[in-house]
């Protein structure tokens, strides 16, 4: 997660925009035009970005999918697809292309030995947010505001419960 730096005051800063694109809009429909997928590496990629012909037009929903990977990493401290070695890259690319979401790791699958993780409202919020992000169909995938609301509501409830 070299692209997110935690500053001395605890605030996160994003620092890698070498693939940033300015979206253009169709003036008649006011819809984004999208841009061609251009990096088929599977690490943080959405299924629609895995078009090897680079003909698929993608939009900001690829960033929502990648946000799911960031949330996964924050929650578990592991990469969503594990370490991607040269030997695994083709295998992982095929999995991503099929729209198969990353496997959740223990103890988050079982909830821990006493089940407290599945009851923890913050963990549950992360799981709901990742569900929004890892939707394979970009038309059904959540929006950034939906993800933010899920996380914010859990934070507000947790803060109130601690008072």
C-alpha positions in Angstrom: 0.0 0.0 0.0 2.8 2.4 -1.0 0.2 4.7 -2.6 -1.4 5.7 0.8 0.8 7.6 3.2 -0.2 8.2 6.8 0.9 11.7 7.8 2.2 12.6 11.3 -1.3 13.9 12.3 -2.8 10.6 11.3 -4.5 11.7 8.1 -4.2 9.6 5.0 -2.8 11.0 1.7 -3.1 9.4 -1.7 0.2 9.8 -3.6 0.2 7.8 -6.9 -1.8 9.2 -9.8 0.4 8.0 -12.7 -2.8 6.5 -14.3 -5.1 9.4 -13.4 -7.5 10.3 -16.2 -9.7 13.3 -16.6 -13.2 12.1 -17.6 -14.9 13.8 -20.5 -18.7 14.1 -20.7 -21.0 13.8 -23.5 -22.7 17.3 -23.7 -26.0 15.9 -25.0 -26.4 13.2 -22.3 -24.2 14.6 -19.6 -22.9 11.1 -19.1 -19.1 10.3 -18.7 -17.5 9.1 -21.9 -15.1 6.7 -20.1 -11.6 5.8 -21.1 -9.8 2.7 -22.4 -8.5 0.2 -19.9 -4.8 0.2 -20.3 -3.2 -1.8 -17.5 -4.1 -5.5 -17.4 -2.1 -6.2 -14.2 -4.4 -7.8 -11.6 -3.2 -6.3 -8.3 -6.0 -3.7 -7.7 -7.9 -4.0 -11.0 -11.6 -4.3 -11.6 -12.8 -7.1 -13.9 -13.6 -4.7 -16.7 -10.0 -3.4 -16.7 -8.7 -6.8 -17.5 -9.5 -6.6 -21.3 -6.3 -7.5 -22.9 -7.3 -5.9 -26.2 -7.5 -2.5 -24.3 -10.8 -1.8 -26.2 -13.1 -1.8 -23.1 -14.2 1.7 -22.0 -14.1 2.0 -18.2 -15.2 4.8 -15.8 -14.8 5.8 -12.2 -16.3 2.5 -11.1 -12.8 1.0 -11.5 -11.7 3.2 -8.6 -14.6 2.0 -6.4 -13.4 -1.6 -7.0 -9.8 -0.6 -6.1 -11.2 1.1 -3.0 -12.5 -2.4 -2.0 -8.9 -3.6 -2.1 -7.8 -0.7 0.1 -10.5 -1.5 2.6 -9.6 -5.2 2.5 -5.9 -4.3 3.2 -6.8 -1.9 6.0 -9.0 -4.5 7.7 -6.8 -7.6 7.2 -3.4 -6.1 6.7 -3.0 -8.4 3.7 -3.3 -7.7 -0.1 -6.7 -8.8 -1.4 -5.2 -11.2 -3.9 -2.2 -12.2 -1.9 1.3 -11.7 -3.1 1.3 -11.7 -6.8 4.4 -13.3 -8.1 5.3 -13.8 -11.7 4.1 -17.4 -11.4 0.7 -16.3 -10.1 0.0 -13.3 -12.3 -1.8 -15.2 -15.1 -3.9 -17.2 -12.6 -4.9 -14.1 -10.6 -5.6 -12.2 -13.9 -8.0 -14.9 -14.9 -9.8 -14.8 -11.5 -10.2 -11.1 -11.7 -11.4 -11.2 -15.3 -14.1 -13.6 -14.2 -15.3 -11.2 -11.6 -14.4 -13.4 -8.6 -14.0 -11.3 -5.6 -11.0 -11.7 -3.2 -11.4 -14.4 -0.6 -11.9 -13.1 2.9 -9.3 -14.3 5.3 -9.6 -15.8 8.8 -10.5 -14.8 11.4 -13.0 -12.6 9.5 -14.7 -15.5 7.8 -15.6 -17.3 11.1 -15.7 -14.2 13.2 -12.8 -15.3 15.4 -12.8 -18.0 18.0 -15.7 -16.4 20.0 -17.6 -14.9 17.1 -16.9 -11.3 18.2 -15.5 -10.1 14.8 -18.7 -10.8 12.9 -20.6 -8.9 15.6 -18.2 -5.9 15.6 -20.1 -3.0 13.9 -16.9 -1.6 12.4 -15.9 -5.0 10.9 -19.4 -5.4 9.6 -19.3 -2.0 8.1 -16.1 -2.8 6.3 -17.6 -6.0 5.0 -20.7 -4.1 3.7 -18.5 -1.5 2.1 -16.4 -4.2 0.4 -19.6 -5.8 -0.9 -20.4 -2.5 -2.6 -16.9 -2.2 -4.0 -16.3 -5.8 -5.2 -19.5 -6.1 -7.2 -18.3 -7.5 -10.5 -20.9 -5.6 -12.6 -19.8 -1.9 -12.7 -23.4 -0.8 -13.3 -24.4 -2.5 -10.0 -21.2 -1.5 -8.1 -21.6 1.0 -5.3 -20.7 4.6 -5.5 -18.1 6.4 -3.4 -20.9 8.2 -1.5 -22.6 4.9 -0.7 -19.3 3.4 0.6 -18.6 6.6 2.6 -22.1 6.5 4.2 -21.7 2.8 5.3 -18.4 3.6 7.0 -19.5 7.0 8.4 -22.7 5.5 9.9 -20.7 2.8 11.7 -18.2 5.3 13.0 -21.0 7.6 14.3 -22.7 4.7 16.1 -19.4 3.4 17.5 -18.4 6.9 18.7 -21.9 7.3 20.4 -21.6 3.9 22.0 -18.3 4.7 23.6 -19.6 7.9 25.3 
